[in-house]
Structures are given as C-alpha cells and as structure tokens.
C-alpha cells in the first residue's frame, strides 16, 4: 500500500496535481515512516511550493533515515539557503559532495553559495573542482575569472576568460572581461585587441546590452591607447596630444620631477590639449596634481611641490569657474551644485586644508582660500 500511494504521488506531481500529490506522499509516510523516498519527494514538493519550513522538516527526517544519501544533504542545503542560514547550507552541501564527489549539481550549488557569502577563496576552490569534473563548463570558468579579478589575481583571471573564449568564441562578455584583466596588467595592446573583438561581436547586434557593452569597450580602448603612450610621454620622447593622454600621464607619474616637467611642457607646448580638458577632467587632473604635491613619497623639493600645487589650483579654478557660470544661468543647477560640492570636498582640498593650508606661504595660501570662499558663497547663496 505504501508503494501504491508513493507511485500515485509521483503520477499526480507529473500531472500538476500538486496538492493531491502532497496528500498521497503523506499517506505513504503514514503507512511506512521508515521509507525515505516519500519523505524526500514530499520535502522537494514543499520546497517547490514555497513551504520552506515544512520542506526543512521533511529533509531533516530524510538524513536521519538515510544519513548517506547525498541528495538529502544537498537538498537540505538548498533549504538552508532559502532560510538564510548560509553556514548550515555550506555544511550540508559539503556533506553532499563528500557522499557524491562526482555531482556537478552540488558542486555548483556550493560554489554559488560560497561566492554569495563573500568567501571568494573557498568559492574558487569549489569552482576549480567543478571545472576539473567538467572542463567544458564555460560558466564556471567565467565565474572563476571574476573571482580572481576581485582578488586582483589578474593573470589567473585572464587565463579563465581566455578559456571561456576557447569554448564560446563569440561570448562578448568574456572578451570584455579579458580586456579588463589585460589592462590591469598594463598589457594595453593585448587589451585593445580583446576590446576590439567586443566591438566586432556587439556592434551588429541591436539589443540594449550589446549597445551598452560596445560603448564601454570603445571608451576602454581609448583609455588603453592613452595609457600605452604614457611611458614615451614621461620619458620626454613626446608631448601628450589628447586630454586623456595628459590626464593618464599625470595619474601615472610616480617620479615627481618628471610630472612637473611633463605638465609644464604640456602647458607651454600643447595648450590646446589643456584647453580641451572638460571641467570634470580638470577636477581629475587637479586631484592628481594635488595628491602628487601632498605625497611624502614624491621625489619633489619644496619649490617643485609648490609648482605642482599651483597647477592643481589653476585646473580646479578653471573647473569651478565653469560650474559657477552654469549655476548663474539657472540651467542644470543641480548638476552644477553637485560638481561644486565635489570640488569643495575634493582630495586636493583635503590635502591643503587645516594645518596643511595654514603652513603654506601667504602668497600661495590666499588663492586657495579665495577659491574655497567662492565655492562656499555660491553654494550658500544658491541655497537661500
């Protein structure tokens, strides 16, 4: 009789008669509480219908009756995930894998759970086991690449994204992620090649995701080309020819005197590049110069630090003037206020406020203070 009710429950579930199936499984359990199969099927059915507590009770019973049933532990782990009991979920999924080491399903569930809980290194170990079992699992290789990137292990990240591309040559996301990993290793030419492949794949497509990815890839290509030129610029072989090259050179100049020479050369020799910098770009350039001036590691003497601070102030002054003009026109005042607030809170100010500002010679300190006061007055007046 137990077998008949169990089989009927299976049939009813296949027919979509889920409430009837619940009753049949329960009758089978009543007839033979020691039989694990109706407990297991009833637990999965409760889980499917969102009755998580009842599912937990059934699956708890399953692992008591059959402690070596891998699916019992794994399914209970899935219930624990829904109950927001991650540690219990991980323990149950690990037990399922111990009992059935070849199960791709439980390996994948464990890796996903570990990743969601921020246990990146454990998640990597789990995904590595998964791709060892199934080397063609492109999704797991991709997730490994993302995890390695999060841990700043860019070479490993690139290797995994390359593996996805071998499996799925037209997978634009992996070409894009490979470009990011190569850029992080300063392999700009290779990064550009990967990102151009993204354009080849994405541009013919008209969906929003592809269009957005193509736009991002185009921006990164421009950035990589600028960064690839920084070495020759810092060596003095040539001057920057675009505003992006100038900003990248500023941000990458760790040897202070080189940046001073670079900036002065750019100002003197390529004024159109400096003039082309947008207000936002000006704020970024000012931040880079001010941070350099404030850095104890920069190889700058007092006079050179003062010159770099002056460049930061000039750039920021130009940006602030632009935002003040926008504010006065009454158009896009919210955007102008945000930019002015950003300027007031910018790192270049943080490095020059308080004791640092007071310690500057008066001739240098007063223009900074005047700039600060102008922003304060504009924001206060606008609020009134």
C-alpha positions as CSV (number, residue, x, y, z in Angstrom):
1,X,0.0,0.0,0.0
2,X,2.8,2.4,0.8
3,X,4.3,1.8,-2.7
4,X,0.9,2.4,-4.3
5,X,0.5,5.8,-2.6
6,X,4.1,6.8,-3.4
7,X,3.7,5.9,-7.0
8,X,0.3,7.8,-7.1
9,X,2.0,10.9,-5.7
10,X,4.7,10.7,-8.4
11,X,2.0,10.5,-11.1
12,X,-0.1,13.3,-9.6
13,X,3.0,15.5,-9.4
14,X,3.7,14.8,-13.1
15,X,0.1,15.8,-13.9
16,X,0.5,19.1,-12.0
17,X,-1.9,18.0,-9.2
18,X,0.5,19.1,-6.5
19,X,-2.0,19.3,-3.6
20,X,-3.1,15.7,-4.3
21,X,0.5,14.6,-4.6
22,X,1.2,16.1,-1.1
23,X,-1.7,14.0,0.3
24,X,-0.5,10.8,-1.4
25,X,3.1,11.2,-0.1
26,X,1.8,11.9,3.4
27,X,-0.4,8.7,3.2
28,X,2.7,6.7,2.1
29,X,4.7,8.1,5.1
30,X,1.8,7.3,7.5
31,X,1.9,3.7,6.2
32,X,5.7,3.4,6.5
33,X,7.5,6.2,8.3
34,X,10.9,4.5,7.8
35,X,10.8,4.7,4.0
36,X,12.9,7.6,2.8
37,X,11.5,8.1,-0.7
38,X,8.1,9.7,0.2
39,X,9.8,12.0,2.8
40,X,12.3,13.1,0.2
41,X,9.7,13.8,-2.6
42,X,7.4,15.5,-0.1
43,X,10.2,17.7,1.0
44,X,11.1,18.7,-2.5
45,X,7.4,19.4,-3.3
46,X,7.0,21.6,-0.2
47,X,10.2,23.5,-1.3
48,X,8.8,23.9,-4.8
49,X,5.6,25.4,-3.4
50,X,7.4,27.7,-1.1
51,X,6.6,25.9,2.2
52,X,10.2,26.2,3.4
53,X,9.7,25.2,7.0
54,X,7.8,22.0,6.0
55,X,10.4,21.2,3.4
56,X,13.1,21.5,6.1
57,X,11.2,19.2,8.5
58,X,10.9,16.5,5.7
59,X,14.5,16.7,4.6
60,X,15.7,16.7,8.2
61,X,13.9,13.4,8.5
62,X,15.5,12.2,5.3
63,X,19.0,12.5,6.6
64,X,18.0,10.7,9.8
65,X,16.6,7.8,7.9
66,X,19.3,7.8,5.2
67,X,22.4,9.7,6.5
68,X,24.5,8.6,3.5
69,X,22.0,10.0,0.9
70,X,23.9,12.8,-0.9
71,X,20.7,14.3,-2.4
72,X,19.2,14.5,1.1
73,X,22.0,16.6,2.4
74,X,22.3,18.7,-0.7
75,X,18.5,19.5,-0.8
76,X,18.6,20.4,2.8
77,X,21.4,22.8,2.0
78,X,19.2,24.4,-0.6
79,X,16.5,24.8,2.0
80,X,19.1,26.4,4.4
81,X,20.0,28.9,1.7
82,X,16.3,30.0,1.5
83,X,16.2,30.2,5.3
84,X,19.2,32.5,5.2
85,X,21.3,30.0,7.2
86,X,24.5,30.1,5.0
87,X,26.8,28.3,7.3
88,X,24.4,25.4,7.7
89,X,23.9,25.4,3.9
90,X,27.6,25.2,3.2
91,X,28.0,22.4,5.7
92,X,25.1,20.4,4.1
93,X,26.4,21.0,0.6
94,X,29.9,19.9,1.5
95,X,28.5,16.7,3.1
96,X,26.6,16.0,-0.1
97,X,29.8,16.4,-2.1
98,X,31.6,14.1,0.3
99,X,29.0,11.4,-0.4
100,X,28.8,12.1,-4.1
101,X,32.1,13.7,-5.3
102,X,31.1,13.5,-8.9
103,X,27.9,15.5,-8.6
104,X,28.2,18.6,-10.7
105,X,24.9,19.9,-9.3
106,X,26.0,20.0,-5.7
107,X,29.5,21.3,-6.6
108,X,27.8,24.2,-8.5
109,X,25.4,25.0,-5.6
110,X,28.2,25.0,-3.1
111,X,30.3,27.4,-5.3
112,X,27.4,29.7,-5.8
113,X,26.7,29.8,-2.1
114,X,30.3,30.5,-1.1
115,X,30.5,33.2,-3.7
116,X,27.3,34.9,-2.4
117,X,28.7,34.8,1.1
118,X,31.9,36.6,0.0
119,X,34.0,33.5,0.7
120,X,36.0,34.1,-2.5
121,X,38.9,31.8,-1.9
122,X,36.7,28.9,-0.9
123,X,34.4,29.6,-3.9
124,X,37.5,29.5,-6.2
125,X,38.4,26.1,-4.7
126,X,34.9,24.8,-5.3
127,X,34.8,26.1,-8.9
128,X,38.2,24.6,-9.6
129,X,36.8,21.2,-8.5
130,X,33.8,21.8,-10.8
131,X,35.9,22.6,-13.9
132,X,38.1,19.6,-13.2
133,X,35.0,17.4,-13.3
134,X,33.6,19.3,-16.4
135,X,36.4,21.2,-18.3
136,X,33.7,22.4,-20.8
137,X,31.7,24.3,-18.1
138,X,32.1,27.8,-19.5
139,X,30.0,29.5,-16.8
140,X,32.3,28.2,-14.1
141,X,35.4,29.3,-15.9
142,X,33.8,32.8,-16.2
143,X,32.9,32.9,-12.5
144,X,36.5,31.9,-11.7
145,X,37.8,34.8,-13.8
146,X,35.6,37.2,-12.0
147,X,36.6,35.9,-8.6
148,X,40.3,36.1,-9.5
149,X,39.8,39.6,-10.7
150,X,38.1,40.6,-7.4
151,X,41.2,39.3,-5.7
152,X,43.5,41.2,-8.1
153,X,44.9,38.0,-9.4
154,X,44.7,39.4,-12.9
155,X,46.9,36.8,-14.7
156,X,44.7,34.0,-13.4
157,X,41.6,36.0,-14.3
158,X,42.8,36.4,-17.9
159,X,43.6,32.7,-18.2
160,X,40.0,31.8,-17.2
161,X,38.4,34.3,-19.5
162,X,40.6,33.0,-22.3
163,X,39.3,29.5,-21.6
164,X,35.7,30.7,-21.9
165,X,36.6,32.3,-25.3
166,X,38.0,29.0,-26.4
167,X,34.7,27.3,-25.6
168,X,32.5,30.2,-26.7
169,X,34.4,32.3,-29.3
170,X,31.5,34.8,-29.7
171,X,31.0,35.4,-26.0
172,X,31.4,39.2,-25.9
173,X,31.3,39.4,-22.1
174,X,34.4,37.2,-21.8
175,X,36.3,39.2,-24.4
176,X,35.4,42.3,-22.4
177,X,36.5,40.8,-19.1
178,X,39.7,39.6,-20.7
179,X,40.4,43.1,-21.8
180,X,39.9,44.4,-18.3
181,X,42.3,41.7,-16.9
182,X,44.9,42.6,-19.5
183,X,44.5,46.3,-18.9
184,X,45.1,45.7,-15.2
185,X,48.4,44.0,-16.1
186,X,49.4,47.0,-18.2
187,X,49.2,44.8,-21.3
188,X,47.4,47.6,-23.2
189,X,47.9,46.3,-26.8
190,X,46.5,42.9,-25.9
191,X,43.7,44.6,-24.0
192,X,42.8,46.7,-27.1
193,X,42.8,43.6,-29.3
194,X,40.3,41.9,-26.9
195,X,38.1,45.0,-26.7
196,X,38.0,45.5,-30.4
197,X,36.7,41.9,-30.6
198,X,33.9,43.0,-28.3
199,X,33.0,45.7,-30.9
200,X,33.1,43.2,-33.7
201,X,30.7,40.9,-31.9
202,X,28.5,43.6,-30.3
203,X,28.0,46.3,-32.9
204,X,25.9,44.2,-35.4
205,X,23.6,43.4,-32.5
206,X,20.9,45.9,-31.7
207,X,19.8,44.9,-28.2
208,X,20.5,47.3,-25.3
209,X,23.0,45.1,-23.6
210,X,25.2,44.8,-26.7
211,X,25.0,48.6,-27.5
212,X,26.0,49.4,-23.9
213,X,28.9,47.0,-23.9
214,X,30.1,48.4,-27.3
215,X,30.1,51.8,-25.8
216,X,32.1,50.7,-22.7
217,X,34.5,48.8,-24.9
218,X,35.1,51.9,-27.1
219,X,35.8,54.1,-24.0
220,X,38.2,51.5,-22.6
221,X,40.0,51.2,-26.0
222,X,40.6,55.0,-25.9
223,X,41.8,54.8,-22.3
224,X,44.2,51.9,-23.1
225,X,45.7,53.7,-26.0
226,X,46.3,56.7,-23.8
227,X,47.9,54.6,-21.1
228,X,50.1,52.8,-23.6
229,X,51.5,56.2,-24.6
230,X,52.3,57.3,-21.1
231,X,55.8,55.7,-21.0
232,X,57.0,57.7,-24.0
233,X,55.5,60.9,-22.6
234,X,57.1,60.5,-19.2
235,X,60.5,59.8,-20.9
236,X,60.1,63.1,-22.6
237,X,60.1,61.5,-26.1
238,X,56.9,63.4,-27.0
239,X,54.2,65.6,-25.5
240,X,50.6,64.4,-24.9
241,X,48.3,65.1,-27.9
242,X,44.9,64.4,-26.2
243,X,43.4,65.4,-22.9
244,X,43.1,61.7,-21.9
245,X,46.9,61.2,-22.5
246,X,47.6,64.2,-20.4
247,X,45.4,63.0,-17.5
248,X,46.8,59.5,-17.7
249,X,50.3,60.8,-17.6
250,X,49.5,62.9,-14.6
251,X,48.0,60.0,-12.8
252,X,50.8,57.6,-13.6
253,X,53.7,59.9,-12.8
254,X,55.2,58.5,-9.6
255,X,58.5,60.3,-10.1
256,X,57.6,63.8,-9.1
257,X,60.1,65.9,-11.2
258,X,59.1,64.0,-14.4
259,X,55.5,65.0,-13.9
260,X,56.4,68.7,-13.2
261,X,58.4,68.8,-16.4
262,X,55.6,67.0,-18.3
263,X,52.9,69.3,-17.1
264,X,54.9,72.5,-17.8
265,X,55.8,71.2,-21.2
266,X,52.2,70.4,-21.9
267,X,51.1,73.8,-20.8
268,X,53.8,75.5,-22.9
269,X,53.8,73.3,-26.0
270,X,50.3,71.9,-26.4
271,X,47.9,74.5,-24.9
272,X,45.0,73.2,-26.9
273,X,45.2,69.9,-25.1
274,X,44.9,71.6,-21.7
275,X,42.2,73.9,-23.0
276,X,40.3,70.9,-24.3
277,X,40.0,69.4,-20.8
278,X,36.5,69.4,-19.6
279,X,35.6,70.8,-16.2
280,X,35.2,67.3,-14.9
281,X,38.6,66.4,-16.4
282,X,40.0,69.5,-14.9
283,X,38.9,68.4,-11.5
284,X,40.5,65.0,-12.1
285,X,43.8,66.5,-13.2
286,X,43.8,68.8,-10.2
287,X,43.2,65.9,-7.9
288,X,46.1,64.0,-9.4
289,X,48.5,67.0,-9.2
290,X,47.4,67.8,-5.6
291,X,47.9,64.3,-4.5
292,X,51.3,64.3,-6.0
293,X,52.2,67.5,-4.2
294,X,51.0,66.1,-0.9
295,X,52.6,62.7,-1.3
296,X,55.5,62.0,1.1
297,X,56.8,59.5,-1.5
298,X,57.1,62.0,-4.3
299,X,60.6,63.0,-5.2
300,X,59.9,66.7,-5.0
301,X,61.7,69.5,-3.3
302,X,59.7,72.4,-1.8
303,X,59.7,74.5,-4.9
304,X,58.6,71.7,-7.1
305,X,55.7,70.8,-4.7
306,X,54.6,74.5,-4.8
307,X,54.6,74.4,-8.6
308,X,52.5,71.3,-8.7
309,X,50.1,72.7,-6.2
310,X,49.8,75.8,-8.4
311,X,48.9,73.6,-11.4
312,X,46.3,71.8,-9.3
313,X,44.8,75.2,-8.2
314,X,44.8,76.5,-11.8
315,X,43.0,73.5,-13.1
316,X,40.5,73.4,-10.3
317,X,39.9,77.2,-10.6
318,X,39.0,76.8,-14.2
319,X,36.7,73.9,-13.4
320,X,35.0,75.9,-10.6
321,X,34.6,78.9,-12.9
322,X,32.8,76.8,-15.4
323,X,30.4,75.4,-12.8
324,X,29.7,78.8,-11.4
325,X,28.8,80.0,-14.8
326,X,26.3,77.1,-15.2
327,X,24.9,77.9,-11.7
328,X,24.4,81.5,-12.7
329,X,22.5,80.7,-15.8
330,X,19.9,78.8,-13.8
331,X,20.2,75.7,-16.1
332,X,21.2,72.3,-14.7
333,X,21.7,73.9,-11.3
334,X,21.5,70.5,-9.6
335,X,24.4,69.2,-11.7
336,X,26.4,72.4,-11.1
337,X,25.8,72.3,-7.3
338,X,26.9,68.7,-7.2
339,X,30.2,69.5,-9.1
340,X,30.9,72.4,-6.8
341,X,30.2,70.3,-3.8
342,X,32.6,67.7,-5.2
343,X,35.2,70.4,-5.8
344,X,34.9,71.6,-2.2
345,X,35.2,68.1,-0.9
346,X,37.9,67.1,-3.4
347,X,41.0,65.4,-2.3
348,X,43.1,68.4,-3.4
349,X,41.3,70.5,-0.8
350,X,41.7,67.8,1.8
351,X,45.4,67.9,1.3
352,X,45.6,71.6,1.7
353,X,43.0,72.4,4.4
354,X,43.6,72.9,8.1
355,X,47.2,72.8,9.2
356,X,48.5,72.0,5.7
357,X,46.8,75.1,4.3
358,X,47.9,77.3,7.2
359,X,51.5,76.2,6.8
360,X,51.7,77.5,3.2
361,X,53.3,80.8,2.4
362,X,50.7,83.6,2.4
363,X,51.1,84.2,-1.4
364,X,50.2,80.6,-2.1
365,X,47.6,80.2,0.6
366,X,45.4,83.1,-0.2
367,X,44.4,82.0,-3.7
368,X,43.4,78.6,-2.3
369,X,41.4,80.2,0.4
370,X,39.8,82.6,-2.1
371,X,38.7,79.6,-4.2
372,X,37.3,77.9,-1.2
373,X,35.4,81.0,-0.2
374,X,34.0,81.5,-3.7
375,X,32.6,78.0,-3.7
376,X,31.1,78.4,-0.2
377,X,29.5,81.7,-1.2
378,X,28.0,80.3,-4.4
379,X,26.5,77.3,-2.6
380,X,25.2,79.3,0.3
381,X,23.6,82.0,-2.0
382,X,22.0,79.3,-4.1
383,X,20.5,77.6,-1.1
384,X,19.0,80.9,0.0
